[in-house]
Amino acid sequence: MHFAPIRSIVRTLRSNPEKSGWYHFTIFTNLTCLDKEQAFFLRDNNFKVNSSLDWNEGIHNSARKTRAKKGSYKAVLDGLSALSEVKFDMKNLKLTAILPGSKSFSPKQFVHARSDLANLAENLMWVHLKYNCPLSSTGFGQNKK
C-alpha cells in the first residue's frame, strides 16, 4: 500500500486546528499489505476501513490474486490481525462478503450458491468471532440476463 500520500493528506488536513474536526477518513483496501505501523496510523486517525472476503478461501483466492499471482486470502487475514493487534476499533471496519456470481447468476448457480450458504456463514462467523468485526454481504442472487 502506498501509505506516504495518505499520511501527507491526513497531516495537511489536520494541520488546520479550526477545521481538523471536520474531516473523517475512510479507506478502501484489500488489507493484503497492511502492516502494524499502518494499522496504528489508521487507529490513531480514527479511519473507517472497508474491505472484503469472497465466499471462502478457494473462491477468494481464485478471484483475488497478489502481484505474484498467488491467492490473497491469508494476506487479508494478516491485515485483519494487524488491526486487531493494535486494538483498532472494529466498529470502524466494514468487511463485506462478495458472493459468487454477483454480476451474472444463472438459476442453476443460484441454487448451488444457496446450498453453499452454510459454508459462507461458517467462514464469516469465524472471521467475525476471531476479529470482532461487523459483517455484511452484498451481491447475493442478483440475476441479470
C-alpha positions in Angstrom: 0.0 0.0 0.0 1.4 3.4 -0.9 0.9 5.0 2.5 3.1 8.1 2.2 0.4 10.1 0.3 -2.2 9.1 2.8 -0.1 10.3 5.7 0.6 13.5 3.9 -3.0 14.2 3.2 -4.0 13.5 6.8 -1.2 15.6 8.2 -2.2 18.5 5.9 -5.8 18.4 6.8 -5.1 18.0 10.5 -2.7 21.0 10.4 -5.5 23.5 10.5 -6.8 23.3 14.1 -10.0 25.2 13.3 -11.1 22.6 10.7 -9.3 19.4 11.9 -12.5 18.1 13.3 -14.3 18.5 10.0 -12.6 15.6 8.4 -13.5 11.9 8.6 -11.3 9.4 6.8 -12.3 6.2 5.0 -10.0 3.9 3.2 -11.0 1.0 0.9 -8.3 -1.6 0.9 -7.8 -5.3 0.4 -5.7 -5.4 3.6 -3.0 -7.5 2.0 -0.1 -5.1 2.6 -1.3 -3.6 5.8 1.4 -3.7 8.5 1.3 -2.9 12.2 2.6 0.6 11.8 0.0 1.4 9.2 -2.7 -0.1 11.4 -1.6 2.2 14.3 -1.9 5.2 11.9 -5.4 4.1 10.9 -6.4 3.6 14.5 -4.9 6.9 15.7 -6.6 8.9 13.0 -10.0 7.2 13.5 -10.1 5.8 9.9 -13.1 3.8 8.7 -11.8 0.8 6.8 -13.7 -1.1 4.1 -12.5 -4.5 2.8 -13.9 -7.7 1.6 -13.6 -11.5 1.8 -15.1 -13.5 -1.1 -17.2 -16.5 -0.1 -14.5 -18.9 1.1 -10.7 -19.3 0.8 -10.8 -21.1 -2.5 -13.2 -18.7 -4.3 -11.4 -15.7 -2.7 -8.0 -16.9 -3.9 -9.3 -17.7 -7.4 -10.7 -14.1 -7.8 -8.2 -12.0 -5.9 -4.5 -12.7 -6.6 -1.4 -10.9 -5.3 1.1 -9.4 -7.8 2.9 -12.7 -7.5 -0.3 -14.4 -8.9 -1.0 -16.2 -5.5 -4.2 -16.2 -3.6 -4.6 -13.3 -1.1 -6.9 -14.8 1.5 -4.2 -15.4 4.1 -2.8 -11.9 3.5 -6.2 -10.4 4.2 -6.3 -12.3 7.5 -2.8 -11.0 8.3 -4.2 -7.5 7.7 -7.1 -8.2 10.0 -4.6 -9.4 12.6 -2.6 -6.2 12.3 -5.7 -4.2 13.0 -6.6 -6.5 15.9 -3.2 -6.3 17.4 -3.2 -2.5 17.6 -6.7 -2.5 19.2 -8.2 -0.9 16.1 -11.9 -0.2 16.9 -13.5 -3.0 14.8 -16.7 -0.9 14.7 -14.8 1.1 12.2 -14.2 -1.9 9.9 -16.7 -2.9 7.3 -16.0 -6.3 6.0 -18.1 -7.3 3.0 -18.6 -10.7 1.7 -18.8 -10.6 -2.1 -20.7 -13.6 -3.2 -20.0 -15.6 -6.4 -21.9 -14.6 -9.5 -22.8 -11.1 -8.2 -22.7 -9.8 -11.8 -24.4 -12.7 -13.5 -26.1 -15.6 -11.8 -27.9 -18.4 -13.7 -30.7 -20.2 -11.8 -28.6 -23.3 -11.5 -25.7 -21.3 -10.0 -28.2 -19.6 -7.7 -29.4 -23.0 -6.3 -25.8 -24.2 -5.9 -24.8 -21.0 -4.1 -27.8 -21.2 -1.8 -26.7 -24.7 -0.8 -23.3 -23.3 -0.1 -24.6 -20.6 2.3 -23.7 -22.7 5.3 -20.0 -22.6 4.2 -20.2 -18.8 3.8 -21.8 -18.4 7.2 -19.2 -20.6 8.9 -16.3 -18.7 7.2 -17.7 -15.3 8.0 -18.7 -16.2 11.6 -15.1 -17.4 12.2 -13.7 -14.1 11.0 -16.3 -12.2 13.0 -15.6 -14.1 16.2 -11.8 -14.0 15.8 -11.5 -10.3 14.9 -14.8 -9.0 16.4 -15.6 -7.1 13.3 -19.1 -6.3 11.8 -20.0 -8.2 8.7 -22.3 -7.6 5.7 -23.0 -9.4 2.5 -23.7 -8.0 -1.0 -24.4 -9.4 -4.4 -26.3 -12.5 -3.4 -28.8 -13.6 -6.0 -28.6 -10.7 -8.4 -29.7 -12.3 -11.6 -29.0 -10.2 -14.7 -29.9 -11.5 -18.2 
